[in-house]
Amino acid sequence: MDEELRSMLTVIIKEIRYVKDDVQELKEGVKVLKEDVSVLKEDVKELKEDIVAENHINLIDKMNESIRASDKTLMYEIAVDTLKQG
């Protein structure tokens, strides 16, 4: 009976070692995944910043276009007023 217990204990110890190795591999895998997620988060942040910058440029262009149109309209109004007075 004593020999049987020793044999079972040896098997259990081996299994525990395998489990420890598996857990260590999982820990390393999780570490790699965390690093990948961190890189992805940074990439998404940069993409968002690029989109905001592009939209900002488009907005400025539209504002400048609007100002030019407004200036042109004002010039026409001045010309019409001048012609009316003259």
Phi, psi and omega in degrees: 000321179299320179294322179295320178294319178297318180297315179296319179296320178298316179296317180297318180297318178297317180296321178297320178297318178298318179295318178300316179297317179297317180297320179296318177298319178297319179300316179295320178297319178296321179299315179297317179297320178299318179296318179297318179296320179297317178296317179297319178299319179294319178297317179296319179299315180295320178297317178298318179297320178297317180297316179298317180296316179299314180295325178295316178298316178299319179297315179298317178300316180294321178295317179297320178297318179296319180296317179299316179296319179295317178298318180296317178299317179297320179297318178296319179298318179296318180296317180296315179299319180296318180293323179296321183282334187268000000 
